């Protein structure tokens, strides 16, 4: 385990999850509003990446929380 306390790691992961949640919501809205198909597809790809990151951070947090 790293030198950071478990509580610090959990707090950092929760902060990252808040940011990822906001990004996911924003990208989803932009993708829905996109008029150009290629731009919409690019935004959906970014949205998918953010969702994968969010799932990984949740997994890490859940592992720490127990």
N, CA and C atoms as a LAMMPS dump frame, in Angstrom:
ITEM: TIMESTEP
0
ITEM: NUMBER OF ATOMS
198
ITEM: BOX BOUNDS ff ff ff
-5.0000000000000000e+02 5.0000000000000000e+02
-5.0000000000000000e+02 5.0000000000000000e+02
-5.0000000000000000e+02 5.0000000000000000e+02
ITEM: ATOMS id mol type element x y z
1 1 1 N 0.844 -1.177 0
2 1 2 C 0 0 0
3 1 3 C 0.888 1.239 0
4 2 1 N 0.431 2.326 -0.58
5 2 2 C 1.246 3.528 -0.661
6 2 3 C 1.345 4.193 0.702
7 3 1 N 2.16 5.26 0.742
8 3 2 C 2.375 5.954 2.012
9 3 3 C 1.175 6.811 2.421
10 4 1 N 0.241 7.034 1.532
11 4 2 C -0.961 7.807 1.862
12 4 3 C -1.877 6.971 2.749
13 5 1 N -2.539 7.648 3.654
14 5 2 C -3.486 6.927 4.501
15 5 3 C -4.682 6.467 3.67
16 6 1 N -5.326 5.463 4.17
17 6 2 C -6.511 4.934 3.493
18 6 3 C -7.575 6.013 3.355
19 7 1 N -7.774 6.799 4.402
20 7 2 C -8.779 7.868 4.376
21 7 3 C -8.44 8.908 3.311
22 8 1 N -7.149 9.235 3.177
23 8 2 C -6.719 10.197 2.154
24 8 3 C -6.986 9.644 0.766
25 9 1 N -6.665 8.369 0.568
26 9 2 C -6.902 7.746 -0.738
27 9 3 C -8.388 7.743 -1.073
28 10 1 N -9.223 7.42 -0.106
29 10 2 C -10.672 7.404 -0.335
30 10 3 C -11.16 8.81 -0.672
31 11 1 N -10.681 9.819 0.066
32 11 2 C -11.082 11.201 -0.201
33 11 3 C -10.655 11.64 -1.592
34 12 1 N -9.448 11.27 -2.006
35 12 2 C -8.977 11.613 -3.348
36 12 3 C -9.816 10.931 -4.423
37 13 1 N -10.133 9.666 -4.212
38 13 2 C -10.964 8.947 -5.182
39 13 3 C -12.364 9.557 -5.25
40 14 1 N -12.926 9.93 -4.102
41 14 2 C -14.243 10.568 -4.11
42 14 3 C -14.2 11.895 -4.854
43 15 1 N -13.132 12.666 -4.671
44 15 2 C -12.982 13.923 -5.406
45 15 3 C -12.881 13.692 -6.904
46 16 1 N -12.088 12.69 -7.289
47 16 2 C -11.958 12.355 -8.708
48 16 3 C -13.295 11.899 -9.275
49 17 1 N -14.044 11.124 -8.513
50 17 2 C -15.352 10.655 -8.982
51 17 3 C -16.322 11.81 -9.183
52 18 1 N -16.259 12.818 -8.324
53 18 2 C -17.113 13.996 -8.504
54 18 3 C -16.786 14.7 -9.819
55 19 1 N -15.498 14.859 -10.108
56 19 2 C -15.076 15.5 -11.35
57 19 3 C -15.513 14.667 -12.552
58 20 1 N -15.302 13.369 -12.482
59 20 2 C -15.692 12.492 -13.591
60 20 3 C -17.201 12.507 -13.806
61 21 1 N -17.968 12.564 -12.73
62 21 2 C -19.418 12.638 -12.848
63 21 3 C -19.818 13.903 -13.607
64 22 1 N -19.224 15.033 -13.22
65 22 2 C -19.531 16.299 -13.891
66 22 3 C -19.137 16.251 -15.361
67 23 1 N -17.962 15.696 -15.647
68 23 2 C -17.522 15.577 -17.037
69 23 3 C -18.464 14.692 -17.843
70 24 1 N -18.848 13.567 -17.25
71 24 2 C -19.748 12.64 -17.953
72 24 3 C -21.065 13.322 -18.292
73 25 1 N -21.618 14.052 -17.323
74 25 2 C -22.874 14.755 -17.561
75 25 3 C -22.729 15.794 -18.677
76 26 1 N -21.624 16.534 -18.654
77 26 2 C -21.408 17.569 -19.651
78 26 3 C -21.204 16.974 -21.039
79 27 1 N -20.368 15.945 -21.138
80 27 2 C -20.143 15.309 -22.429
81 27 3 C -21.417 14.667 -22.964
82 28 1 N -22.209 14.082 -22.106
83 28 2 C -23.466 13.479 -22.545
84 28 3 C -24.391 14.54 -23.127
85 29 1 N -24.449 15.69 -22.482
86 29 2 C -25.302 16.765 -22.986
87 29 3 C -24.781 17.273 -24.326
88 30 1 N -23.469 17.467 -24.432
89 30 2 C -22.895 17.928 -25.698
90 30 3 C -23.137 16.927 -26.815
91 31 1 N -23.013 15.64 -26.5
92 31 2 C -23.228 14.609 -27.516
93 31 3 C -24.673 14.631 -27.998
94 32 1 N -25.613 14.84 -27.077
95 32 2 C -27.03 14.894 -27.462
96 32 3 C -27.325 16.111 -28.325
97 33 1 N -26.645 17.218 -28.041
98 33 2 C -26.898 18.464 -28.757
99 33 3 C -26.116 18.574 -30.056
100 34 1 N -25.145 17.687 -30.252
101 34 2 C -24.281 17.764 -31.423
102 34 3 C -25.05 17.633 -32.716
103 35 1 N -24.774 18.543 -33.627
104 35 2 C -25.455 18.53 -34.923
105 35 3 C -24.643 17.774 -35.97
106 36 1 N -23.342 17.809 -35.844
107 36 2 C -22.451 17.148 -36.785
108 36 3 C -22.204 15.717 -36.311
109 37 1 N -22.444 14.748 -37.163
110 37 2 C -22.331 13.331 -36.785
111 37 3 C -20.926 12.975 -36.316
112 38 1 N -19.894 13.49 -36.982
113 38 2 C -18.527 13.14 -36.582
114 38 3 C -18.185 13.736 -35.215
115 39 1 N -18.668 14.935 -34.935
116 39 2 C -18.432 15.54 -33.62
117 39 3 C -19.183 14.772 -32.542
118 40 1 N -20.395 14.37 -32.842
119 40 2 C -21.198 13.601 -31.894
120 40 3 C -20.517 12.267 -31.592
121 41 1 N -19.997 11.626 -32.624
122 41 2 C -19.309 10.346 -32.433
123 41 3 C -18.047 10.532 -31.593
124 42 1 N -17.304 11.596 -31.836
125 42 2 C -16.096 11.866 -31.05
126 42 3 C -16.453 12.095 -29.586
127 43 1 N -17.507 12.863 -29.344
128 43 2 C -17.936 13.117 -27.974
129 43 3 C -18.406 11.833 -27.294
130 44 1 N -19.077 10.978 -28.026
131 44 2 C -19.519 9.706 -27.456
132 44 3 C -18.324 8.819 -27.108
133 45 1 N -17.259 8.886 -27.918
134 45 2 C -16.044 8.124 -27.609
135 45 3 C -15.393 8.647 -26.33
136 46 1 N -15.323 9.975 -26.2
137 46 2 C -14.762 10.57 -24.988
138 46 3 C -15.635 10.206 -23.79
139 47 1 N -16.935 10.279 -23.967
140 47 2 C -17.874 9.926 -22.904
141 47 3 C -17.65 8.482 -22.455
142 48 1 N -17.456 7.584 -23.39
143 48 2 C -17.19 6.19 -23.059
144 48 3 C -15.908 6.042 -22.247
145 49 1 N -14.893 6.806 -22.597
146 49 2 C -13.634 6.757 -21.858
147 49 3 C -13.826 7.26 -20.428
148 50 1 N -14.567 8.343 -20.267
149 50 2 C -14.842 8.887 -18.94
150 50 3 C -15.609 7.866 -18.111
151 51 1 N -16.559 7.18 -18.724
152 51 2 C -17.339 6.168 -18.004
153 51 3 C -16.453 5.013 -17.537
154 52 1 N -15.485 4.615 -18.36
155 52 2 C -14.557 3.551 -17.979
156 52 3 C -13.692 4.007 -16.804
157 53 1 N -13.209 5.242 -16.869
158 53 2 C -12.407 5.779 -15.771
159 53 3 C -13.222 5.853 -14.486
160 54 1 N -14.466 6.286 -14.612
161 54 2 C -15.339 6.391 -13.444
162 54 3 C -15.554 5.011 -12.802
163 55 1 N -15.779 4.01 -13.626
164 55 2 C -15.986 2.656 -13.108
165 55 3 C -14.729 2.147 -12.393
166 56 1 N -13.552 2.435 -12.951
167 56 2 C -12.306 1.998 -12.33
168 56 3 C -12.086 2.701 -10.988
169 57 1 N -12.343 3.989 -10.927
170 57 2 C -12.177 4.723 -9.67
171 57 3 C -13.177 4.229 -8.619
172 58 1 N -14.388 3.908 -9.033
173 58 2 C -15.367 3.351 -8.095
174 58 3 C -14.889 2.009 -7.565
175 59 1 N -14.319 1.203 -8.457
176 59 2 C -13.805 -0.093 -8.048
177 59 3 C -12.697 0.079 -7.015
178 60 1 N -11.781 1 -7.278
179 60 2 C -10.679 1.252 -6.341
180 60 3 C -11.192 1.748 -4.998
181 61 1 N -12.166 2.661 -5.041
182 61 2 C -12.738 3.185 -3.791
183 61 3 C -13.412 2.075 -3.013
184 62 1 N -14.221 1.278 -3.709
185 62 2 C -14.927 0.184 -3.041
186 62 3 C -13.956 -0.821 -2.423
187 63 1 N -12.848 -1.045 -3.102
188 63 2 C -11.82 -1.949 -2.577
189 63 3 C -11.223 -1.399 -1.288
190 64 1 N -11 -0.074 -1.253
191 64 2 C -10.453 0.547 -0.037
192 64 3 C -11.453 0.576 1.102
193 65 1 N -12.713 0.835 0.756
194 65 2 C -13.75 0.939 1.779
195 65 3 C -14.018 -0.435 2.374
196 66 1 N -13.936 -1.43 1.516
197 66 2 C -14.123 -2.797 2.007
198 66 3 C -15.501 -3.186 1.901
